[in-house]
Amino acid sequence: MNFLQARRQGGTFVLRMEDTDQGRSTPESVQAILDGLNWLGIDWDEGPGKEGPYAPYFQMQRLDTYRKHADQLIAEGKAYRCYCTKEDLDAQRQVAEKAGGAFKYPGTCRERTEPPAGRNAADAVIRFKMPAGDGSVSFTDKALGTITKTHSDLDDWVMMRADGIPVYNFGCVIDDHLMDITLVARGQEHVNSTFPQLMLYQALGWTPPDFAHLPLILGPDREKLSKRKHPEADVMVHKRNGVMPEALLNFVIRLGWSHGNDEVISREQMLEWFDFSDVGTTSGVWNPEKLLWLNQQWMKQLPVETVVERLLPFLEAKGIQAKGDPRLETLVRTLRERSNTLEDIATTAANVYFRSGITLDEKAATKHLSGESLNLLRKVRETLAALPEWSVEALDGVVKQVSEASSVGMGKVAQPIRVALTGNTTSPGIGETLVLVGRDESLLRIDAALTRG
């Protein structure tokens, strides 16, 4: 939604890598983010690969900047070094929890001017000094309205760890101000983070940006979507599964925003219609069936040549080199009507249209390749062999001709052909199916089916 707002307002969309969690931020994880955004068509104006006036865009390359501002706040009496050990704090936290309350840092080091015995500045974290006394901090969220918290609900939070790496609440404020960020849209789990950030803006004499806190995306189990628990959280999984980027973008945006009853929404429409007044307040639940439905709509809506181009890698993964095959557009045009993903189309194509012979479904064969059905199929075979033109119109004409000559419905003629060609009772129209299978292969499959009689 940051992207949509920036594009709609003619602003600058900045991609910043908040990589201070060194355990989770790896070159591979960064590349996964870039690959996902590129595949979805979410392009950024400044960030990795698009250096701008506020570079660098990786927080681990900006540590000197954070240290400078931390030192400034210490010098002004608005922050202080805290020498409390993890063991001390854990013990105090356990006491608070046993008493049924939440732990709040008691300000042990708030007035210290010297480190305690055996400790030095290298051991200390840096804490923000909350204003003493009564008071409150408020902001008007573009999605949630006005939200307020009293100073007494906030404690002296850690700004920087002892290793000189900033925590999220500190690093993002420094970067947002220095990069002239005017809007921050993020998940609702960050609402409480906004209050200490606002106090930091105030301490530094800076004007904060606007904030919009958006509904979360929950997994099918109704827990927050997470790569550690939900494969759906990996954007590139959907690409590998044959989902179109237009469909995934459409699906995700509709989990937290709506435009009337519109379901299939293009990127151009998102840019035209997006407004924070239409952002919901309740979390959206991942619905795999809805995503597949949207994907089918997009496969049907996009130009057939676009779908063909995207289908080729899926065919290649099955050992099929189909580039330039004249059947491809017809194949896509017919199969996308009954397929949910590119993988579905590729699987059907590989099993039916890019192989020699076919495996019959025994139930379908017993019903449609016996008795009178085989006699009808023989008549079709004779007519097809003499057909000068192998086109959809001519082939559909054969079905009609045999049907009328035999005084039976066209379905009685079509189903034996369909089963003989595809092995089951589901396929595109008979003329299209015969064209896709091809003259020689169609006749061979029909001959194989006739041996059952």
C-alpha positions in Angstrom: 0.0 0.0 0.0 3.0 2.2 0.4 3.7 1.5 -3.3 0.1 2.4 -4.3 0.0 5.6 -2.3 3.4 6.7 -3.6 2.5 6.0 -7.2 -1.0 7.6 -6.9 0.3 10.7 -5.3 3.3 11.0 -7.7 5.7 10.4 -4.8 8.9 8.5 -4.4 8.7 4.9 -3.3 11.8 3.9 -1.2 12.9 0.4 -0.5 15.0 0.2 2.6 16.5 -3.1 3.9 16.1 -3.1 7.7 18.8 -5.8 8.1 19.9 -5.3 11.7 18.6 -8.8 12.7 21.7 -10.5 11.5 20.4 -14.0 12.3 17.5 -13.6 9.8 18.9 -11.1 7.3 21.1 -13.0 4.9 22.1 -12.3 1.2 19.6 -15.1 0.3 16.8 -13.5 2.2 17.5 -10.1 0.7 17.5 -11.5 -2.8 14.2 -13.3 -2.1 12.6 -9.9 -1.2 14.0 -8.3 -4.4 13.0 -11.3 -6.6 9.4 -11.3 -5.2 8.9 -7.5 -5.7 10.3 -7.7 -9.2 8.1 -10.6 -10.1 5.0 -8.8 -8.8 5.9 -5.7 -10.7 6.4 -3.6 -7.6 9.2 -1.3 -8.7 11.0 1.1 -6.4 12.5 4.6 -7.1 15.3 4.4 -4.6 16.8 1.4 -2.9 19.0 -1.6 -3.7 20.2 -1.3 -7.3 18.7 2.1 -7.6 20.9 4.3 -5.5 19.6 7.7 -4.8 20.4 10.8 -2.7 19.8 9.1 0.6 22.0 6.0 0.1 22.9 3.6 1.5 19.6 1.8 1.8 20.9 -1.1 4.1 20.7 -0.2 7.8 23.9 -2.2 8.6 25.7 0.3 6.3 24.4 3.2 8.3 25.6 2.4 11.8 27.7 5.5 12.2 24.6 7.6 11.6 22.7 5.9 14.4 25.7 6.2 16.8 25.9 10.0 16.1 22.3 10.6 16.9 22.4 8.3 20.0 25.4 10.3 21.3 23.5 13.5 20.7 20.6 12.3 22.8 22.9 11.2 25.6 24.6 14.6 25.6 21.2 16.4 25.8 20.1 14.2 28.7 17.4 12.5 26.6 19.0 9.0 26.6 21.4 7.1 28.8 23.7 4.1 29.0 22.2 1.2 30.8 24.5 -1.4 32.4 21.9 -3.8 33.7 22.7 -7.4 32.8 20.4 -9.7 31.0 20.4 -11.9 34.1 19.3 -9.0 36.3 16.5 -8.0 33.9 15.3 -11.6 33.5 15.1 -12.0 37.2 13.0 -8.8 37.6 10.8 -9.9 34.7 10.1 -13.2 36.4 9.1 -11.4 39.6 6.7 -9.1 37.7 5.1 -12.0 35.9 4.7 -14.0 39.1 2.9 -11.0 40.6 0.6 -11.0 37.6 1.9 -7.8 36.1 3.9 -6.7 33.0 7.6 -6.0 33.4 8.5 -2.3 33.1 12.2 -1.2 33.3 12.5 0.5 36.7 15.0 3.1 35.6 17.9 1.6 37.5 20.6 3.3 35.4 18.5 6.4 34.5 20.6 8.8 36.7 24.0 7.0 36.6 26.9 9.1 35.5 29.5 6.4 35.9 29.4 2.6 35.1 29.1 0.3 38.1 32.2 -1.7 39.2 33.3 -4.2 36.6 31.3 -2.7 33.8 32.2 -0.1 31.1 30.6 1.7 28.2 31.2 -1.2 25.8 28.9 -3.3 28.0 26.0 -0.8 27.9 22.9 -0.6 25.8 21.5 2.9 25.3 18.0 3.6 26.5 15.6 6.5 25.6 14.7 8.6 28.7 10.9 8.9 28.8 9.6 12.3 30.1 8.8 12.1 33.8 5.3 12.9 35.1 1.9 12.7 33.5 1.2 13.2 29.9 0.2 11.3 26.8 1.1 10.9 23.1 -1.4 10.7 20.3 -1.4 10.3 16.5 -4.1 10.1 13.9 -3.7 6.9 11.9 -4.8 7.0 8.3 -6.5 3.6 8.6 -7.4 3.4 12.3 -8.2 7.0 13.4 -6.8 8.7 16.5 -4.9 6.5 19.0 -3.5 7.7 22.4 -1.3 6.2 25.0 -0.2 7.7 28.3 3.5 8.3 29.2 3.0 6.0 32.2 2.4 3.1 29.8 5.8 3.5 28.2 9.1 2.7 29.7 12.7 3.7 29.0 13.1 1.5 25.9 16.4 0.3 24.5 17.5 2.3 21.4 20.8 0.7 20.7 22.3 -2.6 21.7 25.7 -2.9 23.2 27.2 -4.0 19.9 26.1 -0.6 18.3 23.3 -2.0 16.3 20.0 -0.1 16.6 16.7 -1.6 17.5 13.8 -1.1 15.0 12.2 1.8 16.8 15.4 3.8 16.8 16.8 2.9 13.4 13.6 3.5 11.4 13.0 6.9 13.0 16.5 8.1 12.1 16.2 6.8 8.5 12.7 8.0 7.9 13.6 11.5 8.9 16.9 11.6 7.0 15.3 10.1 3.9 12.4 12.6 4.0 9.8 9.9 4.3 6.3 11.4 4.6 4.2 8.2 4.9 4.8 4.9 6.7 2.2 2.2 6.1 2.9 -1.0 8.0 1.0 -3.8 9.8 -1.2 -3.3 12.9 1.3 -5.2 15.0 3.4 -2.1 14.9 0.8 0.3 16.4 2.4 0.1 19.9 5.9 0.8 18.3 4.6 4.1 17.0 4.4 5.7 20.5 8.1 5.4 21.5 8.9 6.5 18.0 6.8 9.6 18.3 8.6 10.4 21.6 11.9 10.1 19.8 10.7 12.4 17.0 9.8 14.9 19.7 13.1 14.6 21.5 15.0 15.2 18.3 12.8 18.2 17.3 11.6 16.4 14.1 8.2 16.3 12.5 7.0 12.7 12.2 5.5 11.2 9.0 2.0 10.1 8.6 1.2 6.6 9.7 -1.2 4.0 8.4 -1.4 0.6 10.3 -2.9 -2.0 8.0 -4.8 -5.3 8.8 -2.6 -8.3 9.1 -2.6 -11.3 6.8 -3.4 -14.5 8.6 -2.6 -18.0 7.4 -5.3 -20.6 6.8 -4.8 -21.6 10.5 -5.7 -18.0 11.4 -2.3 -17.3 12.9 -0.1 -14.4 11.5 1.3 -15.4 8.2 5.0 -16.4 8.6 7.5 -18.0 6.4 8.5 -20.2 9.3 5.0 -21.7 9.5 3.3 -21.0 6.2 4.7 -21.8 2.7 2.2 -19.2 1.4 4.3 -16.4 2.8 7.0 -17.1 0.2 6.1 -15.1 -2.8 8.2 -17.2 -5.2 6.4 -20.4 -4.1 3.4 -19.1 -5.9 5.4 -18.4 -9.0 6.7 -21.9 -9.0 3.2 -23.2 -8.5 2.0 -21.5 -11.6 0.2 -18.5 -10.2 0.3 -15.3 -12.2 1.8 -12.2 -10.5 -1.3 -10.2 -11.4 -3.5 -12.7 -9.5 -1.3 -12.8 -6.4 -1.1 -9.0 -6.2 -4.8 -8.8 -6.7 -5.4 -11.4 -4.0 -3.1 -9.8 -1.4 -4.4 -6.3 -1.8 -8.0 -7.5 -1.4 -7.2 -9.0 1.9 -7.0 -5.5 3.4 -8.6 -3.2 1.0 -11.7 -3.1 -1.2 -13.3 -1.1 -3.9 -17.0 -1.9 -3.7 -17.7 -5.4 -4.8 -14.9 -5.6 -7.4 -12.9 -8.8 -7.2 -10.7 -8.9 -10.3 -8.7 -5.7 -10.0 -5.8 -4.7 -12.2 -2.7 -2.8 -11.1 -3.9 0.2 -13.1 -7.3 0.1 -11.3 -5.5 -0.2 -7.9 -3.5 2.9 -8.7 -6.7 4.8 -9.7 -8.9 3.6 -6.9 -6.7 3.2 -3.8 -7.5 5.3 -0.8 -6.8 4.6 2.9 -10.5 5.2 3.7 -11.2 1.9 2.0 -8.6 0.0 4.1 -10.2 -2.5 6.5 -9.5 -2.9 10.2 -9.8 -6.6 10.6 -7.2 -9.2 9.6 -7.6 -11.0 6.3 -7.4 -14.8 6.2 -5.5 -16.6 3.4 -8.0 -18.4 1.2 -6.2 -20.8 -1.2 -9.4 -21.4 -3.2 -10.0 -17.7 -3.7 -6.4 -17.3 -5.0 -6.8 -20.1 -7.5 -10.1 -18.6 -8.6 -8.5 -15.3 -9.2 -5.6 -16.9 -11.0 -8.0 -18.6 -13.4 -9.7 -15.3 -14.0 -6.3 -13.7 -14.8 -5.2 -16.5 -17.1 -8.5 -16.0 -19.0 -8.2 -12.2 -19.0 -4.6 -11.8 -20.1 -3.6 -11.9 -23.8 -3.1 -15.5 -24.9 0.4 -14.8 -26.0 1.3 -13.6 -22.5 0.1 -16.9 -21.0 1.9 -18.9 -23.7 5.2 -17.1 -22.8 4.7 -17.8 -19.1 3.7 -21.4 -19.8 6.9 -22.4 -21.6 9.1 -22.8 -18.5 6.5 -25.1 -17.0 6.6 -27.3 -20.1 10.4 -27.2 -20.2 10.4 -28.4 -16.6 8.5 -31.5 -17.9 11.0 -32.1 -20.7 8.9 -30.5 -23.4 10.6 -28.0 -25.8 7.4 -26.4 -27.2 8.6 -22.9 -28.2 7.3 -22.1 -31.6 4.8 -25.0 -31.6 1.8 -23.7 -33.6 -0.6 -25.5 -31.2 0.4 -23.4 -28.2 -2.1 -20.6 -28.5 -5.0 -23.0 -29.1 -3.8 -25.1 -26.2 -3.8 -22.2 -23.9 -7.0 -20.8 -25.2 -8.8 -24.0 -24.5 -7.1 -25.3 -21.4 -7.2 -22.1 -19.4 -11.0 -22.3 -19.2 -10.7 -25.4 -17.0 -7.3 -24.9 -15.3 -6.4 -23.0 -12.1 -2.7 -22.6 -12.7 0.0 -22.7 -15.4 1.2 -25.9 -13.8 -2.3 -27.4 -14.4 -2.1 -26.4 -18.0 1.4 -27.8 -18.4 0.5 -31.1 -16.7 -2.5 -31.6 -18.9 -0.5 -30.7 -22.0 2.3 -33.1 -21.1 -0.1 -36.0 -20.3 -2.4 -35.6 -23.3 -1.0 -33.4 -26.1 2.8 -33.9 -26.0 3.2 -37.6 -25.9 2.5 -40.7 -27.9 -0.4 -42.9 -26.8 -2.7 -42.3 -23.9 -3.7 -44.2 -20.7 -7.4 -44.9 -20.6 -9.4 -44.4 -17.5 -11.0 -47.8 -17.2 -14.3 -46.5 -15.9 -14.6 -44.1 -18.8 -13.5 -46.7 -21.3 -16.0 -49.3 -20.1 -18.8 -46.8 -20.4 -17.9 -45.1 -23.7 -15.7 -47.6 -25.6 -18.0 -50.6 -25.9 -20.9 -51.8 -27.9 -22.6 -49.2 -30.1 -20.1 -46.5 -29.0 -17.3 -48.4 -30.7 -19.4 -48.7 -33.9 -19.8 -44.9 -33.8 -16.1 -44.5 -33.2 -15.3 -46.7 -36.3 -17.5 -44.5 -38.5 -15.7 -41.4 -37.1 -12.3 -43.0 -37.8 -13.3 -43.8 -41.4 -14.5 -40.2 -42.0 -11.5 -38.6 -40.3 -9.0 -40.6 -42.4 -10.5 -39.2 -45.6 -10.8 -35.7 -44.3 -8.7 -33.3 -46.5 -8.6 -30.5 -43.9 -7.7 -31.0 -40.3 -9.4 -27.9 -38.8 -11.7 -27.3 -35.9 -14.6 -26.5 -38.2 -14.0 -29.6 -40.4 -13.5 -31.9 -37.4 -16.7 -30.7 -35.6 -18.4 -31.3 -38.9 -17.4 -34.9 -38.8 -19.1 -35.4 -35.4 -22.2 -33.7 -36.7 -22.2 -35.8 -39.9 -21.8 -39.2 -38.0 -24.4 -38.1 -35.5 -27.0 -37.3 -38.1 -26.2 -40.4 -40.2 -26.6 -42.6 -37.1 -29.6 -40.8 -35.7 -28.0 -40.2 -32.3 -27.2 -37.2 -30.3 -23.8 -35.5 -30.9 -22.8 -36.3 -27.3 -23.0 -40.1 -28.2 -20.5 -39.5 -30.9 -18.3 -37.0 -29.1 -17.7 -38.9 -25.9 -16.1 -42.0 -27.4 -13.8 -39.8 -29.4 -12.9 -37.8 -26.3 -12.1 -40.9 -24.2 -10.0 -42.4 -27.0 -8.0 -39.2 -27.4 -7.5 -38.1 -23.8 -8.2 -41.2 -21.7 -11.1 -39.6 -19.8 -14.4 -37.7 -20.3 -13.1 -34.2 -19.8 -11.5 -32.1 -22.6 -12.0 -29.0 -24.7 -14.3 -29.3 -27.7 -13.8 -32.3 -29.9 -12.6 -30.3 -32.9 -10.1 -28.4 -30.7 -8.9 -31.6 -29.0 -8.4 -33.4 -32.4 -6.4 -30.3 -33.6 -4.2 -30.3 -30.5 -3.5 -34.0 -30.6 -2.8 -33.9 -34.3 -4.0 -36.0 -37.3 -1.5 -38.9 -37.0 -1.6 -39.2 -33.2 -5.4 -38.9 -33.2 -5.8 -41.8 -35.6 -3.4 -43.9 -33.7 -5.2 -43.3 -30.4 -8.6 -44.1 -32.0 -7.2 -47.3 -33.5 -5.9 -48.3 -30.1 -9.3 -47.7 -28.6 -11.0 -49.7 -31.3 -9.0 -52.8 -30.3 -11.2 -53.1 -27.3 -14.1 -54.2 -29.5 
